[in-house]
Amino acid sequence: MTHLINPDSARRVFLRQAGAMAALGAAGPMAVNLAAVGSASAQTASDYKALVCVFLFGGNDSFNMVLPTDAASWSAYSSVRNQAPESIALLAPGTAVNAAAAVGSPARLGGVLPIVPTNAQGRSFALHPSLATLQSMFATDRRLAVVPNVGPLVLPTTKAQYALATHPKPVSLFSHNDQQNTWQAFQPEGATVGWGGRLGDLMAAGNQRAIFTAVSASGNAVWLSGQTVRQYQVGGNGAIRMGADANGRLYGSTAAAAAMDRIVRNGRGGHVFEGDLGSVAQRSIDAEAALRSALKPASDALFGTAPASGAYNANNDPKLRYTPDPLAPATTAFNSLAQQLQVVARMIEASSNAGIGARRQVFFVSLGGFDTHDAQNRNQADLMARLGHALRYFDTTLGAIGARNQVTAFTASDFGRTFTSNGDGTDHGWGSHHFVMGGAVRGGDFYGNFPSLALKNTSNNNFDGSSNQLGNGSLLPEVAVDQFGATLGKWFGATDTQLLDVFPNLANFSNRNLGFML
Amino acid sequence: MKLRTLKQAIGMLTLAAALAACGGGGGAGGGTGPVVEAPEMPASRDAAARFLTQATFGPTDAEVDRVLAIGYAAWIDEQFNKPASQHRATWEATEAAAKAADPTNANAGAYQNGTINAFWKAAVAGDDQLRQRVAYALSQIMVISMQDGTVGDNPRAVSAYFDLLADKGLGTYRDLLEGVALHPMMGVYLSHLRNQKADPRSGRVPDENFAREVMQLFSIGLHELNADGSAKLNAGARIDTYSSADIGGLARVFTGWSWDCPGAPASACFYSGALNGASDPDRQFKPMIGYAGFHSSEAKSFLGRTMAAQATADPRASLQEALDTLATHPNIGPFIGKQLIQRLTSSNPSPAYVSTVAGAFADNGRGLRGDLRHVVKTILMHPEARAVSSSSGKVREPVLRLSAFLRAHGFRSDSGEFRVGNTDNPGTSLGQTPLRSPSVFNFYRPGYVAPGTQATAAGLVVPEMQLVHETTAAGYVNFMRDNVGSGVGAFNTASSRREMQGDFTAELALADRPPELVALASRKLMYGSMPAALAGEIEGAVASIAIPAATGSNQAAIDGAKRNRVNTALLLTLVSPEFQVQK
């Protein structure tokens, strides 16, 4: 197993503690059993682990992300999705790119990219044409797995059961905000505790500073909130120092800067909202102070590209720029998802630093724009290019810092989408396929039954030909988010009993470990 | 005390109403009591300023004077009757000026910043403050966003959309809903522009996006509500207002709508807004028109209503029936009413407050449903709007924190365009830009519960907290530090200063008297509500900046020190949790 080693910080801590022991009169610090020097050995422990949730906001059309290419499936797929005015059906493997076609169109993208899972279920599969980086991650690096047809479920549910009002189902299906919350916290809007935070609760005692247990590089995410663990948010550029200048002065006065520090931390007006605002400011100031010396700069070769001159500007860093159109490789654009993963990587690299001392961390990053009701070809092609670039960048960076086997990233989304097309896009669905990536992942395989895809009934919008498809061809999930999360949680270090507590519906499913982790 | 005469009784009611207005000490006295004829007058300048914090983009001395002179109700009526600030006209002027300033540059123009700055011009300097504030609130309910690429490419039309909200936002809800449903920018944002009827042969189905969100967000919400905003329950569970089938039925209504076009109803007009090169230059904001050839003539069932199949497809008839059905749904009053309360006065209105506002929506006292002027007035005149407690009010969102500062200190723009620009960046700016929310779900949810907070433990929602995290906390402080110190907006090399500058004359005159300086900041920014402990902190910080004794040649140093004192007083007020809560 690769060790996550930060030799400089470990040495600093050892020397500080050795010096302290000498001051206490202990003889021969070099003879001290390192295992007895508590925290030093913990900080260089090989047992660091991190989960990274890559949330795709809007509901990703995974029908076009992971595709079955066996004849029967492909025939249904092509037929159902080829609709006027703009077919959203991607083209068969091996189809050459057509440089004359519109950007993002299936013709310009060329054929879908074949992948061969270890257990192919008697079928053949492929990825969206913009996911070449993930094709190699799956096939060559073997660090990418696919979990088909995941979604929130209370109980295992068949189509017949779905139709029964008495069969328990998640509430407010197909509603963005409620399903985002359900994926993250198993409750609709208003939830306050997410399963990432709950896993953090279980592990926070092993972290020197609980504040760095659950970290968002995106916005506020309930996934990260535990019963005690609270989210810490950090921007793509790193933590922001509040108020004072580098000399600790505000408008030239150190007293004013000190007053500002006191003022923002607390309310004095007796209003409950004031205290809550103050708490956030406190964490902002205290965390930035710790990160200031702990985080390596983004321009460090591990994470980025130092500019030839001037200050580092993430927008110009080639590592953070992706190619929207493979036929115009010289044209790149900034990828905010890559920048989020850059700061996550910087946090991971610093996790063993004395100022952080984290052994278990959960991270949240996100990309928006997946609600492709229209212009799906163009929009999804761009989003897939961003996703593929960002995940490959993250994997490369984890390799550079020696943390591949200790960090597992996974995708999540509000829901999948309809199989039918509205003319140039899709509407809200339910089950969707997701990726898991990392050195500890049993890559190159699918973990779950890949759904069958059928033709729409002629007389209504149902799909009687498939046991997996509901109205408009939306997928009825076969894998519950509970099962997906529990597999990740088990790798993360939670016990079976703890997992039953964190994942409220896990007890209703017999397979509590999908097996995609080593 | 016994009431001897009816006249005395009325006198007591009047007195009670006046007392309720005094000093904000009243509790939730509201409910649906009789309309009191005597005008409610603010008890003090501070009370008037607090009201204006709810009803405008921030109080100014002039506006406080006006409210004191004529009372709350008359001020509201006067505001309703002021002509609306014109966002599209402002954008067009900016566009023309940009092109005139750089005639050889084909790319010169107003772009998105033109729309954003038109907002700030109206918010900071517009006379129709209440109308603009209501329009801003509606822009957070019936959302379009320039974060969408196509919407962002049509800023002139987005400014026109804001004009629509400002205009119809003080009309009837039914008219507002229709205006929103037919605005091409909404058609782009929620993809019902050029939405086509189903094709049963091929299996194409209509786009459901607008049908879903018009119900979930713009009208009835997800669950059946009582008038007081609470959810109706069936065996302990909330009751869905609509099903997937309702969405499918309603989606059929929103087919066949596309740009107004000289060659309509030609297919080319439907698909591209032009026929043989002829198009309407204002098509991006003129109401969409119905194209029968692309409209579903099938039977349409939604919300318990079934429209029979049409012999000839009739988009207008379908739309009429759909919007009438939505607009008469009993949920609208509590669902939209409560959100308007949350945008203006209070994140956690009592059931009685919501009930009164829902009642105002249902009937304006003259038999009219959905009279938005009456709804807004009811919200602002309710006794609970005057009540101050440890859980009253709301967190000020970043845009309103900045606007309060800009108005309180008389900011003006060298260019006249109020070039605040894009303020999206959470680490260096506000983390919020008007008309640029991340999605149709706005910057924050009405029901947002902030994890791990005292508010949540107390059962309170705090929508605006959804924007608050460790980066925005620091970004806001740093942004305001620079705004207070240097002005707002782009640096203008010609004038050697940022293009928006405030008037700190009154503050500078008090620079050598910290307690008075801080008291002025409290009055201007917090309607006098700054607690003594905070005032003490700020006074100490101000006093720590020495003003050098005059030597005859050090005026610049003296002025600099005074300015730093003023900056300190203002910034420490603006970043305090006390200021950030509008209570």
Interface residues (C-beta under 8 A of the other chain):
Chain A: F57 G58 S79 V80 N82 Q83 A84 P85 V171 S172 F174 S175 H176 N177 D178 E189 G190 A191 T192 V193 G197 S216 G219 N220 V222 S225 R230 Q231 Y232 Q233 V234 G235 N237 A239 I240 R241 M242 G243 L250 Y251 G252 S253 T254 A255 A256 A258 A259 M260 R262 I263 V264 N266 G267 R268 G269 G270 H271 V272 F273 E274 G275 D276 L277 G278 S279 V280 A281 R283 S284 I285 A287 E288 G368 D371 H373 D374 A375 T418 T420 S421 N422 G423 G425 D427 H428 L455 K456 T458 N461 G471 N472
Chain B: T150 L190 S191 N195 Q196 D199 P200 S202 G203 R204 V205 P206 D207 E208 N209 R212 Q216 L222 R238 D240 S244 G248 Y271 S390 S391 S392 G393 K394 V395 P426 G427 T428 P438 S439 F441 R445 G447 Y448 V449 A450 P451 G452 T453 Q454 A455 T456 A458 L460 V462 M465 Q466 V468 H469 E470 T471 A473 A474 G475 V477 N478 R481 G485 S529 P531 A533 L534 E537 I538 G540 A541 V542 S544 I545 N564 N567 T568 L571 L572 V575 S576 P577 E578 Q580 V581 K583
